[in-house]
């Protein structure tokens, strides 16, 4: 495929250096995820200072901390997105959530925090796909439970503050029945992709269900604007930007390969790193392991207990050694979490200097994180309480959005 992974078979690796990244499994080597290797393997581009400068110049705003700190670090065709914005040509945002659990964790918030920022600075419409059908196929869930979880998770997404006049959230199970163009585009993609291609891209095998083999087309088609005629009419020329974690890239490499054959535009992507689990920076958090995650439903005392007991430390074995040699921020989870959620660059730099010099102890660093996360989760919980079933229904009803068509 045109955008498929590069061949890395010639690069010698030892067992501890092995990493595997798919949309469903992330396994890191001993040193954590090697993101440069993923860029080379997937064929994307690193976000460089010139791209950040252009974003700042066009939006007249300081780039989001996720961009400044390399949390969103890789892209496909982001320059074209900026070309569209600069020339008043329309584009829209597309992201999603696989609703497999009642409570979302902090790692799930990352793409939505960033997507809200993009919606605000670029003033564009957004579609959010709830892949309840995917979770039915991959998890031990009934259709009814997967569908219910989509609506529950939608409340947490709405609590992030998205503009109801510019945001459409949809359950695959619902929207497939409501909008014929969705299924028609799914069929168009499926006709272009062979069984062997799906197995090669996604690591599926002959023993996987036909539902899993067929699913990738469902995640592909929200990249095409005419999948949403209530928003874009019959236009297939509205460009799409997808903020997502890099493990979702295989879906869109497939999509970008298929799009020109259907007369559609290739979607652009901007990729994030993984939010590490509490026990160490080797992968992403897991909703199935309560001690690897801070959940959006956690109480203040639960947040404190999890951080104090489970957050992996980069501190030294003794107070004397720590004061002499300092802590290691490259592996310290409390510091890593602050890079995601502490907006003040100067304060973060001071924390880094103090911890690495030994002036700050691990307990002090963990307490700083507790303070930041307790406030973040408490505020999110307060906003979520205001999200009613009626609001969810409004967000999830197919309808026109405030959409500036720009120049054709």
C-alpha positions in Angstrom: 0.0 0.0 0.0 1.1 3.5 -0.7 1.2 4.5 3.0 2.0 1.2 4.5 4.8 0.5 7.0 8.5 0.7 5.9 10.5 -2.5 6.0 12.5 -2.6 9.3 13.6 -6.2 9.0 17.2 -5.3 8.4 17.6 -3.4 11.7 19.0 -5.8 14.4 17.0 -5.9 17.6 17.4 -7.8 20.8 14.4 -9.2 22.7 14.2 -6.4 25.2 14.1 -3.9 22.3 10.9 -5.3 20.7 7.9 -3.1 20.5 4.5 -3.7 18.9 1.9 -1.0 18.2 -1.5 -1.9 16.7 -4.9 -0.3 17.3 -5.6 -3.0 19.9 -2.3 -3.8 21.5 0.7 -1.7 22.5 3.9 -3.5 23.8 6.9 -1.4 24.5 10.6 -2.4 24.8 12.6 -2.0 28.0 13.2 1.7 27.3 9.5 2.5 26.4 8.0 3.3 23.1 10.5 4.4 20.4 8.5 7.1 18.6 11.1 7.8 16.0 11.0 4.2 15.0 7.2 4.4 14.6 7.6 7.5 12.4 10.0 5.6 10.2 7.8 2.4 10.2 4.5 4.2 9.5 6.0 6.7 7.1 4.6 9.9 8.8 6.5 13.1 9.4 7.7 14.6 12.7 6.2 17.9 13.7 9.2 20.3 13.5 9.7 23.9 14.7 8.8 25.4 11.3 5.4 23.7 11.4 4.8 25.0 15.0 5.9 28.5 13.9 3.4 28.4 11.0 0.6 27.2 13.3 1.3 30.1 15.7 1.5 32.7 12.9 -1.8 31.6 11.3 -3.8 31.1 14.5 -2.2 34.1 16.3 -2.0 31.9 19.4 0.8 30.1 21.2 0.6 26.4 20.1 -1.1 24.1 22.6 1.2 22.6 25.3 0.7 19.2 23.6 2.4 20.6 20.5 5.0 22.6 22.4 6.1 19.5 24.4 6.0 17.0 21.6 3.0 15.1 22.9 1.4 15.5 19.5 4.6 14.8 17.6 3.8 13.3 14.1 1.6 14.2 11.2 0.4 13.5 7.7 -0.4 16.5 5.5 -0.7 19.0 8.3 0.8 21.6 5.9 -2.2 21.1 3.6 -4.6 21.7 6.5 -2.8 25.0 7.1 -2.9 25.8 3.4 -6.7 25.4 3.5 -7.0 27.6 6.6 -4.8 30.3 5.1 -6.8 30.3 1.8 -10.2 30.1 3.4 -10.9 26.6 2.2 -13.0 24.5 4.6 -11.9 21.5 6.6 -13.4 19.6 9.5 -12.1 17.5 12.4 -12.8 13.8 13.0 -11.9 11.9 16.1 -13.4 9.0 18.1 -13.8 6.8 21.1 -14.1 3.0 21.5 -16.6 2.7 24.4 -15.4 -0.4 26.2 -15.9 0.7 29.9 -18.2 2.8 32.0 -15.5 5.2 33.1 -12.9 6.9 30.9 -9.4 7.5 32.2 -7.0 10.4 31.9 -5.4 8.9 28.8 -8.7 9.0 27.0 -9.0 12.7 27.6 -5.8 13.6 25.7 -7.2 13.5 22.1 -10.4 15.3 23.2 -8.5 18.1 25.1 -6.5 18.7 21.9 -9.4 18.3 19.5 -11.4 21.0 21.5 -8.4 23.3 21.2 -8.3 22.7 17.4 -12.0 23.3 17.1 -11.7 26.6 19.1 -8.7 28.0 17.2 -9.7 27.0 13.7 -13.5 27.4 14.3 -14.4 24.3 12.3 -17.0 21.5 12.6 -16.2 18.2 14.3 -17.5 14.7 14.1 -16.9 12.2 16.9 -17.4 8.5 16.1 -18.4 6.1 19.0 -17.3 2.7 17.7 -19.7 0.6 19.8 -19.8 -1.9 16.9 -16.0 -2.4 17.2 -16.2 -3.0 20.9 -18.9 -5.6 20.4 -16.7 -7.4 18.0 -13.5 -7.2 20.1 -14.7 -7.3 23.7 -16.9 -9.5 25.7 -19.9 -7.1 25.4 -23.4 -7.5 24.2 -24.6 -5.1 21.5 -26.9 -3.5 24.0 -24.1 -2.9 26.5 -21.7 -1.5 23.9 -24.4 0.8 22.7 -25.2 2.0 26.3 -21.5 2.6 27.0 -21.3 4.8 23.9 -24.0 7.1 25.4 -22.3 7.1 28.8 -18.9 7.9 27.4 -20.5 10.7 25.3 -21.3 12.5 28.5 -17.6 12.6 29.4 -16.8 13.9 25.9 -19.4 16.6 26.0 -18.1 17.6 29.5 -14.8 18.6 27.7 -16.7 21.7 26.4 -17.3 21.1 22.7 -19.5 23.5 20.9 -22.9 21.9 20.3 -23.5 24.0 17.2 -20.3 22.6 15.6 -20.2 19.1 17.0 -21.9 15.8 15.9 -21.3 12.7 18.1 -22.6 9.5 16.6 -22.9 5.8 17.6 -22.0 3.6 14.7 -24.9 1.3 15.6 -27.3 4.3 15.3 -25.9 6.3 12.4 -25.5 3.3 10.1 -29.3 2.9 10.3 -30.0 6.6 10.0 -27.8 7.7 7.1 -27.6 5.5 3.9 -24.5 7.4 2.7 -22.6 6.1 5.6 -23.1 2.4 4.6 -22.6 3.2 0.9 -19.2 4.6 1.6 -18.4 1.6 3.8 -19.2 -0.6 0.9 -17.1 1.4 -1.5 -14.1 1.1 0.8 -14.6 -2.6 1.4 -14.6 -3.3 -2.3 -11.2 -1.7 -2.6 -9.4 -3.5 0.2 -8.6 -7.2 0.1 -8.7 -9.8 2.9 -4.9 -10.1 2.7 -4.4 -6.3 2.9 -6.5 -6.1 6.1 -4.6 -9.0 7.6 -1.3 -7.3 6.8 -2.2 -3.9 8.0 -4.0 -4.8 11.2 -2.3 -8.1 12.2 -5.5 -10.1 11.9 -5.5 -13.8 11.2 -7.6 -16.4 9.5 -9.1 -17.3 12.9 -10.5 -13.7 13.4 -14.2 -13.2 12.8 -15.4 -11.7 9.5 -16.8 -8.8 11.6 -13.2 -7.8 12.6 -12.1 -8.1 9.0 -14.9 -5.9 7.8 -14.7 -3.3 10.5 -11.8 -1.1 9.4 -14.0 0.4 6.6 -16.4 1.7 9.2 -13.6 3.7 10.9 -12.4 4.9 7.5 -15.5 6.6 6.1 -16.0 9.5 8.5 -12.8 10.8 6.8 -15.0 11.6 3.7 -17.2 14.6 4.0 -20.2 13.2 2.0 -20.6 10.6 4.8 -22.4 13.5 6.6 -24.9 15.0 4.1 -26.7 16.8 6.9 -23.5 18.8 7.5 -21.8 19.0 4.1 -24.5 18.1 1.6 -23.2 16.0 -1.3 -19.7 17.6 -1.1 -16.8 15.1 -1.2 -14.2 17.9 -1.3 -14.1 19.0 2.3 -10.7 18.2 3.8 -10.6 16.2 7.0 -8.0 16.4 9.9 -7.9 13.5 12.4 -6.3 14.0 15.8 -5.5 10.6 17.3 -3.0 8.4 19.1 -0.5 6.9 16.8 -1.8 3.4 17.3 -4.8 4.4 15.2 -2.7 5.2 12.2 -3.1 1.8 10.4 -6.8 2.6 9.9 -6.0 5.8 8.1 -3.0 4.5 6.1 -5.6 2.2 4.6 -8.0 5.1 4.2 -5.4 7.3 2.5 -4.6 4.5 0.0 -8.3 4.0 -0.9 -9.4 7.6 -1.0 -8.0 8.6 -4.4 -9.5 5.5 -6.0 -12.9 6.6 -4.9 -12.4 10.2 -6.0 -12.1 11.4 -2.3 -9.5 13.4 -0.5 -6.9 11.7 1.7 -7.5 12.7 5.3 -4.7 14.5 7.2 -3.6 13.2 10.6 -1.9 14.5 13.7 -0.6 11.8 16.1 -0.1 11.8 19.9 2.2 9.8 22.0 0.7 7.4 24.5 -0.3 8.4 28.0 1.8 6.1 30.2 0.4 3.8 32.9 1.1 4.6 36.5 3.6 1.8 36.8 5.9 3.0 34.1 6.3 4.7 30.7 6.4 1.5 28.6 2.9 1.8 27.0 -0.5 3.3 27.4 -2.9 3.2 30.3 -5.4 0.3 30.5 -9.0 0.6 31.4 -9.0 -3.0 32.5 -6.3 -2.4 35.2 -7.5 0.0 37.8 -4.1 0.5 39.3 -2.6 1.6 35.9 -5.0 4.5 35.5 -6.5 7.6 37.1 -10.2 7.4 36.1 -12.4 10.4 35.6 -14.7 9.0 38.3 -12.0 8.7 41.0 -12.4 10.5 44.2 -9.7 12.8 45.6 -8.5 10.2 48.1 -8.3 7.5 45.3 -6.2 9.8 43.1 -3.8 10.5 46.0 -3.5 6.8 46.9 -2.9 5.7 43.3 -0.2 8.3 42.8 1.5 7.7 46.1 1.5 3.9 45.9 1.7 3.1 42.1 3.3 6.0 40.3 6.7 4.9 39.0 9.4 7.0 40.4 12.6 8.2 38.8 14.0 9.0 42.3 17.2 7.3 43.8 17.3 4.5 46.2 18.3 6.6 49.1 17.9 10.2 50.2 21.6 10.8 50.1 21.9 9.4 46.5 18.9 11.5 45.4 20.3 14.7 46.8 23.6 14.0 45.2 22.5 12.7 41.8 18.9 13.9 41.4 15.9 12.1 39.9 15.4 10.9 36.3 12.5 12.8 34.7 12.6 10.7 31.6 11.1 7.7 33.5 9.4 9.4 36.4 5.6 9.1 35.8 4.6 12.0 38.1 6.8 14.3 36.0 5.6 12.8 32.7 1.9 13.4 33.8 2.7 17.0 34.6 4.0 17.5 31.0 0.4 16.6 29.9 -1.6 18.6 32.4 0.5 21.5 33.8 0.2 24.3 31.4 2.8 26.7 32.9 6.0 26.1 30.9 8.2 28.0 33.4 6.8 26.1 36.4 7.3 22.8 34.6 10.9 23.7 33.7 11.6 24.7 37.4 10.2 21.4 38.6 12.4 19.5 36.1 15.5 21.4 37.3 14.7 21.0 41.0 14.0 17.2 40.6 17.0 16.5 38.4 19.3 18.4 40.8 18.1 16.6 43.8 16.5 19.7 45.5 13.0 18.2 45.0 12.2 14.8 46.4 9.9 12.2 44.9 7.3 12.7 47.6 7.2 16.4 46.8 6.9 15.8 43.1 4.0 13.3 43.6 2.2 15.9 45.8 2.4 18.5 43.0 0.9 16.0 40.7 -1.9 15.1 43.2 -2.8 18.8 43.4 -3.0 19.2 39.6 -5.0 16.0 38.9 -7.4 16.5 41.8 -8.4 19.8 40.4 -8.6 18.6 36.8 -10.8 15.6 37.7 -12.9 17.5 40.2 -13.7 20.2 37.5 -14.4 17.5 34.9 -16.8 15.7 37.3 -18.6 19.0 38.0 -19.1 19.7 34.3 -20.3 16.1 33.7 -23.0 16.5 36.3 -24.5 19.3 34.1 -24.7 17.0 31.0 -28.3 15.8 30.8 -29.7 13.0 28.7 -31.4 15.7 26.6 -28.0 17.3 25.9 -26.6 13.9 24.8 -29.5 13.4 22.4 -28.9 16.9 20.9 -25.2 16.2 20.3 -26.1 12.8 18.8 -28.9 13.8 16.5 -27.9 14.0 12.8 -28.4 17.7 12.0 -26.8 20.6 10.2 -23.9 22.3 12.0 -22.5 25.9 11.8 -20.3 25.3 8.8 -18.5 28.0 6.8 -18.3 26.5 3.3 -15.4 28.7 2.4 -14.1 28.7 -1.2 -14.6 25.8 -3.5 
